Amino acid sequence: QVQLVESGGGLVQAGGSLRLSCAASGSIFSTGVMGWYRQAPGKQRELIATITSGGITKYVDSMKGRFTISRDNAKNTVYLQMNSLKSEDTAVYYCRFSNYWGQGTQVTVSS
């Protein structure tokens, strides 16, 4: 059983930054691809970025430049650094490993 717990969300002004964390249980963390997703109100959940166990990253084109995914295998944690936040970044942010999802963390960007 894999458990994923996100944290780091909150209310931030436009132009600000946040770093989200996703702590994973289980030794499988170091072997798998992790991903960050988000779901805005009334919209479908969308992929932001993924990172392999070796640190290879991929981003959705629209997310490049302001978002950075990283991971610390020793801490079983994956991060999402978000800079220059905009009101349209308001969403619930989720991490994913295989078929497992975290509960999500709310990010609200005020304009």
C-alpha positions in Angstrom: 0.0 0.0 0.0 1.3 3.4 -1.0 0.3 6.6 0.8 1.0 10.0 -0.6 0.6 13.1 1.5 0.8 16.6 0.0 1.6 19.8 1.9 2.7 23.3 1.4 -0.4 24.8 -0.2 -2.1 28.0 0.9 -3.1 31.5 0.0 -0.5 33.6 -1.9 -0.6 36.8 -3.8 -0.1 36.9 -7.5 3.6 37.0 -8.3 4.5 35.0 -5.2 5.9 31.5 -4.8 5.1 28.3 -3.0 6.8 25.0 -2.7 4.6 21.9 -2.4 5.8 18.7 -0.9 4.6 15.1 -1.4 5.7 12.6 1.1 5.4 9.0 0.1 5.4 5.8 2.2 7.0 2.6 1.1 10.4 1.7 -0.4 8.9 1.7 -3.9 9.2 5.5 -4.0 12.8 5.4 -5.1 12.0 3.2 -8.1 9.1 5.0 -9.7 8.0 8.0 -11.7 6.3 10.6 -9.7 4.0 13.3 -11.0 2.3 16.5 -10.0 -1.2 17.3 -11.3 -3.7 20.0 -10.6 -7.5 20.5 -10.8 -9.0 23.9 -11.0 -12.7 24.4 -10.1 -14.9 23.2 -13.0 -12.0 21.8 -14.9 -10.4 18.4 -15.5 -7.3 17.3 -13.6 -4.2 18.2 -15.7 -0.7 17.0 -15.6 2.0 19.5 -14.6 5.2 17.5 -14.6 6.8 14.1 -13.9 10.2 13.0 -12.6 11.8 9.6 -12.8 13.7 7.9 -10.0 16.9 9.1 -11.7 15.8 12.7 -11.7 14.7 13.1 -15.4 12.0 15.6 -15.6 9.2 16.3 -18.1 6.9 19.3 -18.2 3.7 20.1 -20.0 4.6 22.9 -22.3 2.3 25.4 -20.6 3.9 24.7 -17.3 7.5 25.2 -18.3 9.5 28.1 -16.8 7.5 28.8 -13.7 7.2 25.3 -12.2 10.1 23.0 -11.1 9.7 19.4 -10.0 12.4 17.7 -7.9 12.7 14.7 -5.6 14.7 13.6 -2.6 14.7 9.8 -2.7 16.3 9.6 0.8 13.3 11.5 2.2 10.8 9.8 -0.1 9.6 13.2 -1.1 8.8 15.0 -4.3 8.6 18.7 -4.6 7.0 21.3 -6.8 8.4 24.8 -6.7 6.0 27.3 -8.2 7.1 30.8 -9.0 5.4 33.9 -10.4 2.0 32.5 -9.5 -1.1 33.7 -11.3 -4.7 33.7 -10.3 -5.3 30.9 -12.9 -2.9 28.7 -10.9 -5.6 28.4 -8.3 -6.4 24.7 -8.0 -6.0 21.7 -5.9 -2.6 20.2 -6.5 -2.1 16.4 -6.4 0.9 14.1 -6.5 0.7 10.7 -8.1 2.6 7.5 -8.1 1.4 4.7 -10.4 -2.3 4.4 -9.6 -2.0 6.1 -6.2 -3.0 9.7 -5.6 -2.6 12.0 -2.6 -5.5 13.9 -1.1 -4.4 17.1 -2.6 -3.4 20.5 -1.3 -5.3 23.7 -2.1 -3.4 26.6 -3.7 -5.2 29.9 -4.0 -3.6 32.8 -5.7 -5.2 36.2 -5.1 -4.9 38.9 -7.7 
